[in-house]
Amino acid sequence: MATLRLTAGGKEFPFPYRLLKILADNYPSGPEAAELGNALLELGIPSITERLVGKEFLTVEQRDALWESGDVDVRRRLLHVEDFISHLTDAQAREIVEQDNVKMLETVAEWAEKLYPARDGAKRLSGASADMLIEHIRTHENIKVREALMENPSVPGRFTPPLPECVKNGCSLAWYIFEDVTMADIRALDGQSREVLVALAENVEDITNPEARKAAVAMLCAHPDPEVRHALVENDSAPRFALELLTQDAEPEIAAIARDKLENG
């Protein structure tokens, strides 16, 4: 049990774990809190330590030391700290891959842009180590790990999984970057679920390949479910030729919206 000594009167009071946990949960973050905060860390209680790892009074060196403790819960909490991710080292990146903890990898995927200088990251991490870590996440056997990376819109485009692979694995397309979609991808999407095609309709303008974009529009406009065509016509960035096709839609509401956008857009 820890004790708390008050300077006035020199008395000592027992400080049981329950009170330590309350103190750690509500501990201030600024530099003025460093002295007592460091004393709490020195107790060496992992469950107390992990509550303090995000506090601003901790230095980069202190967080490195906490990482070296090897405690998986402390490491998982450290990876939620933006400043720690931004100062990740090559050795720490290798250890993340070796440890292969799903929750840790999901967190790294969510912060992936912080591994690169363009997003004010990579203070100590080499480009090769960053790529190695992201590639491990991109090809991981656990779909939740891969999906966490795919749903981060700031991940470098070279790590975006192929669209058919995402569809096959049931990944959400809410944040998918459609700009590199190819004709082969469009052919693979034909006949896919309504959810997938609605996501495509809402982002079809992002496809940079003109032939693939035109094929996607044709497929969407011909889809038998009005929900898919409605998603396309409601897309304010849909190509003009999509609206022209939809003016002939069998659903009067969809056709009317398309005509209105062409006339007033």
Buried (B, 14 or more C-beta within 10 A) or exposed (E): EBEBEEEEEEEEEEBEEEBBBEBBEEBEEEEEBBEBBBEBBEBEBBEBBBBBBBBBBBEBEBBBEBBEEEBBEBBBBBBBBEBBBBBBBBBBBBBBBEEEBEBBBBBBBBBBBBBBEEEEBBBBBEEEBBBBBBEBBBEBEEEEBBBBBBBBEBBBEEBBBBBBEBBEEEBEBEBBBBEBBBEEBBEBBEEBEEBBBBBBBBBBBBBEBEEBBBBBBEBBBEBEEBEBBBBBBEBEEBBEEBBBBBBEBEEEEBBBBBBEBEEEE
